[in-house]
Amino acid sequence: MKKEYLIYKLSDEVKNACKIPLESFQTYGVKRGLRNENGSGVLVGLTNIGNVVGYERGADGVLTPTDGKLFYRGYELNDLVEPLLQERRFGFEETAYLLLSGKLPDKEELSAFQSLLNENMPLDHRTIVHIIDLEGTDIMNILARCVLEMYTFDSNPDDISRDNLMRQSIELIAKFPTIIAYAYNIYRHSVQGRSLHIRHPNENLSIAENFLYMLKHDNYTELDARMLDLLLIIQAEHGGGNNSTFTVRVTSSTRTDTYSSIAAGIGSLKGPLHGGANIKVINMFHHLKQQIKDWGDTDEIDTYLTRMLNKEAYDQTGLIYGLGHAVYTLSDPRAVQLKKLAGELAKEKGREEEYQFLRRIEQEGIKLISARRKSKKPVCANLDFYSGFIYEMVGLPQEIFTPIFAMARIVGWTAHRIEELHYEGRRIIRPAYMNLLESKEYVPISER
């Protein structure tokens, strides 16, 4: 039997083996995707790190949609972001300190923490050689492999004491920007035939500035750097239930090493239904810019978006990417911040017409999706709706959209890993699956 035919045969046979009737989930009370019928998440753990609020629960248990709120260690995201914007200073390092420690740093603590991060940003020369040797086209895969390689360079990789976990966390947070910038520069050289630049981090720059410096030298503006800093802040944490953070907590509960656990989180975030969604949005936006002739004509926009929802246009999925969220209902606080700042950046870049067009797509898309929905849950733009547009205006290539998400979320991942390994009464996370098949009698191979 030919190998190609055997693969086809196995694939065809497993098609029936994978069938599970949808009604069986209701029969046995199984929460698909760990989501309740009312849209809320199944409670599987407790945390002191982040909180995602998209509805209010009344005394009768009924959920009422509300404006979205995101909390970091008890502080609402907007309360953390607004002072940074007013003072025009960078805040990702401060946010990382808060998420790791549980408290906001004073000036002395923040300065020392920033210095510690900058000291750890340079890569071991063996890691640089490894990145060059990989020459991959997927930066997320290179990032995961580099993280796993860090295990071999760590003199104490398996120690899960708080002190050691904090050391590893700081090193990962500091090195992610460098790995991603170097990996892209090498990709740009090997795939696109461009000059290869390896710039060492500058100890006087913030993480956002350093990343742009390593990637683009001095070809960026202050507003570019502040926009990236904001994106890093609002993507740093999103509660313990998001897929990648939950992956980190599940693997951490086995007491595996930090690098294996974080590599698993990277694999989760890479998926197009998670961290890769911003690319889906920006590609859709480019398509709509070509297909819709009058960007100010809401009737023309409605007509084409309706065709998309009917699976008659674009990629025939019936989706308008970037609209809707598992938790948020009336609004996603991250998208609210990004929408406002995307407008500011669009003025600097001369792309206000595109920005207004994107806002019309949001407005009309929400209206059309809401009219079709059987459930009463409201629809809102999510983080991904504006993030890709901002990345593009800053001059960042699509190949690093999702890696930048990882560069931010490594803060939340490491904070949740420390908590998972050090709360009282911790246990390995091991949920149950119900088997639907009846027992079978074994048939000898001669009788099959």
N, C-alpha and C positions, 0 to 999 in steps of 0.2 A: 504494500500500500504506500503510495507516495505521501511524503510529509505534508505537502500543501493540501492534499485531499483529507488527510487525517485531521489537520487543524480545522478545516471546514466542517468535517463530520462531527468533531467534538463540539464545535460552536453551535451547530444545528441541534445536537442532542441536548445541550445545556439550556437551550431556549425554553423548552418545556419544563426543565428542572427548576428554572428561575421563577416560574409563574406562581404568584401568590395573589389570590382574589382580594380585591380592594375591600370588599365587605367583611373579610376576615379580620381586618384591623379593628373595625367597629364591634364585631362579635366578641372579640377578646379584650376590648378596651385598650388596644395598643395605640400609643400616641406617636403617630408618624412624624419623623423628624424631631421627636421630643417636643412637639407642640400640642397644646390643648385645642379643643374644637373652637374655643372663643378667641384663639389667636395668641394667648399667653403661652409662655414657656413652661415646660414641666420642671418643677423645682427639684434639682439634683444636688445642690450644694449651698454652702454659705460662704460669704466673703466680706472682707472689710475694705476692698480695693476700689471697685468701680460699681456704678449703678446706672442702669439704662431705664428711663421712664417714658412710656408712650401712652399710658392710660391711667386712670384712677379707679380703684376698686371700692365700690360702695359697701355699706354695711350688709346689704343683701347679696353681696358677691358679684353684682353686675359690674362689668367694665365700661367705663366712660372714656371716650377718646379725649386726649389733652395734648397741649403743646409739648413737644418732646424736651426732655431734660437729660443731661449726661453729667454724672458726678464722678469726680476723682477724689478718693479718700474723704468724701463728705462735702467737698467743694464743688459747686456747680461750674460747669465748663465755662459759661459766659463770664462768671465772676473772676475766673483765672485769666481769660483771654483779654477782656476789655482793658484792664490796666496796662497790659503789655502793648496793646495797640496805641493807647493814649501816650504812653511813655516812649513809644517807638524803640523798644528794646527786644532782644531775643529771649525766648522763654522755654525752649525745649529742655534745656538742662535743668531748669528749675522744676519743670513738670516731672522729669525723670527722678529728681531727688524726692519730690513729694510722693510719687507712686511707689518708689522703693522703700522709703522710710516711714511714710504715714504722716509726715509733717512738712510744712513749708519751711525752707531754709532761711536763715538770716543772711546778711550780706557776706559775713565771714565764711559761713558754711557753704554758701553758693560758690564763692570764689574758689574755695579749696576743692569743691566737687568739680567745677569746670576745669581746674588744673589737672585733677586726677584723670578726667576723661581725655583731655588733650594729650597727657602723657601716654595713654594707652591706645591712641589712634594709629600710630605707625604699625605696620605689619612686620612680622618676622620675615627675613629674606626668603626663607623656605616656602612660606605661604605665597609670596609674590611669584616665585618660580612656579609653584603649583598652579596658580591662576593662569600664568602664561601657557603652561603645558596643556591646560584644559581646553582653551580656545573654543568654548562652547557658544552656542547661539542663544541659550536660555540662561539668563543671569540668575534666576531663582535656583536653578539646579546647581550652578556654580557656587552660589551662596551656601546652599545646603551642604555641598561637599567640602567647602572650606571650613564650615562650622564643625563638621565631623573630624576634619583634619586637626582642628585646634585641640582635640582630645589628646593627640599624640605629643603636642608641645606643652601640655599642662603637667606640671610636676605633681599635682594632686587632683586628678580629674574626677575621682569617684566619691570624694568626701562631700557629704550633704549637710555638714554643719552650716549654721547661718553665716558665719564669717567667710567660709569658703564659697558659699553660694553667692554672697554679695560681691566678693572679688570677681568671680566668674561673670556675674551679671554686668558689672561695670566694664569689664574687658569686652564683652559682647556688644554692649551698647556703643562703645567707643570704636570698635573695629568694623561694625557693619557698614558705615558710610565709606570707609576706605576700601573694603572688599568690593562693594558695589561699583564705586567709581573706577577702580582699577580693572574690574572685570569688563565693564562697558568699554573703557578705553582700548582694551586688548581686543574685544569683539569688533570695535570700530576699525581697528587696524587690520585684523585678520580677515574679516568679512567684507568690509567696505574699502579696504586698501588705503586708509587714511594714516597719517603720521601717528606714531605711538608716543604718548606722553604719560610718564609716571611722576606725578607731583607729590611730594611729601606733605603731610598735613602741616598747617601753620598754627603754632601754639597760641597765637593771638586772636584767632577767629573762633566764632561759635561753630557748632556742628553743622548748622544749615549753611553758613558761609564756607566752611571748610569743604563741604561736599561739592558745592558749586565751584569752588576754587580748584579742587582736584579734577573736576570734570571739565571745566570751561576756562580755567585760568582766571583772567580778569574780565571775561565777557559776560558779566551779569551786573544788575543794578541792585541798589540797597532794597528796593521794593521787591525784586525777585527773591532775595534772601529772606526777607520778612514773610513773604508768601509761603516759601518752603518751610520756614520755621513754624508758621501757623498750621500748615498741613501736618507736620510732624506731631505737633501738640494734640490736634484733634483726632489723630489716628493712633495715639499712643496706647489707648486703653478703651475697651468697650464691654466691660463686665466679663464674668467668667463663662458665660454661655455661648459666646460667639465660637464658631467652629474651631478656629486655630488655637484660641486660648484654652478651650475645653480639651483639645488634643494634647496641649502641653500639660494640662492638669492630669489627664488620664495617664499619660506616659510617666509623668512625675510620680504618680501614686504607686508605681511599681518600684520606685527608688532607682530607676536607671540614671545614668549620668546626665548632666546638664546638656551636653552637646547633642546627644541622641534625642533628647526631648525637644530641644529647640529646632533640630533638623526636621522632626515630625511636624512641628508647627509651621515651618516654612512650606512643607509639602501640602499642608492643608490650605494655607493662604494662597498658594499658587492657583488653586482652582478657580475657573471662571465664574462660579456662583458665589465666590468669596472675594478675595483680593484682586482677582483678575477682571472684576466687573467694570472698572473705570475704562479699560480699553474697549469694552463693548460699547460704552456710551460714546466715547469720542469717535469711534468708527461710524456709529450710527449718525452722529452729528455731521460728519463729513459727507455722508450719503445724502442726508436731508438738505444740506447746503447746495448740492448739485441738483437734486430732484425738484425742489420747491423754488420756483422762479422769483416770486415776490415774497421776501422774508417778512414783510409787514402784513400780509394778507392772511388773516386768521381762517377764512373760509378755505383757502388753498391748503393751509397747514392741517386743518381738521380733516379735509378730504384724504390727504395722504396718510395721516396718522390712523385714520379709520381703515384704510386699506392694509396698513401694517397690522392692526389688531385683528383683521379678518384673515390674516396669513396670506395676503395677496401681494405684498410688497416687501422690499428689503430682504431679510433672511427667512421669511415665512415661519417665524416662531410664534407670531402673535403677541410679541412683547415690545414695549417701549422701554428700553433699558434706562436704569437710573431712577425709575418711578416705583415707589412701593418699598416697604420695609417690614421685616418680621415683627418688630416691636413698636416702632414709631407709627403714629397715626396722623395727627394733625400737622406735625412738622418734625423734621430731623434737625436738632440744634446745630449739628455739624454743617449741614447743607445751608442753614440760615446764615451762619458765619461766612461760609465760602461764597455764597451768592453775593453778599455785600462786598467782600474783598475782591471777588472776581471782577466786579464793576470798576473798582479802583484800578486794578491792574490793566483792564481793557482800555481805560483812558490813556494810560501811559504807553500802551503798545499800539494804539490806533485801531483797536478791534471792537469798538463799541457796538457797531452794527451787528456783528456776530453774537455779542453778548445779549443784546436785546432779542435776537432771534432765538437764542437758547432759552431765554426766559419765557418766550411765547410758546415754545415747544413744551416746557414744563407746565404752563398754565393750561393749554389746550389738551395736553396728554392726560393730566389729572382729571379734567372734566370728562373726557371720553371714557377713561377707564372706570371712573366712579359710576357713570351711567350704565355700564355693563355689569357691574359687580352684583352678585347675588347677596353677598354679605354686606353688612352695614359699616364695615371697617373702612375709615377714610384712607385716601391715598396721598402720599406726599413724596416730594423729591428726596432722595437719599444722598449720602456723602458722595457717591460716585458720579452724580449728575453734573457736578461742577468741578470735581477734582481734576479730571483729565484735561479739561479746558484750561485750567490754571497751569498744570504741568506744561502744556503745549505753549502757553504764552511765556512761561519762564524759559522756554527753549530746551525742555527736557524730552528725550526720545521715548517712544512707547516701550522700548525694551526694558526701561527701568521704572515704569509706572508702578508695577507691583512690587519690585524690590524696595522702592522708597516706602511703600506701605509697611514692608517688613522692617525697614530701618526705624520706623516709628514704633511699630507694635512690639518690637523686641523688649521695650520697656515694660509693657503690660505682661508679656509672657514671663519675663524673669520675676516680676513681682508676684504673679500668681503661682509660679513654681515654688518660690520661697514659702508662700503661705500654705500651699498644698502639703509641703514636707514638714511644716512646723506647727500646724494647729493641733489642739488636743483631740484625741480620739480618731486620728487619721486612719483610713483604711484604703486598701487598693480598690479602685473604681471598677466594679464588675457587675454591670446590669444583666438582665436576663432576656433571652429570646425564646419564644415558644415554637416548638417544632410541630408542623402541621401534618407530617407524614406518619402513617401507621407503620408498625414494625414489619419487616420483610424477612422471609426465610432465605438463607444463603443457598445459591444454586452452584454446584460444582462446574468448573469451566467446561468439562466434557459434555455437559447437558445444556449449555446455553445456546 
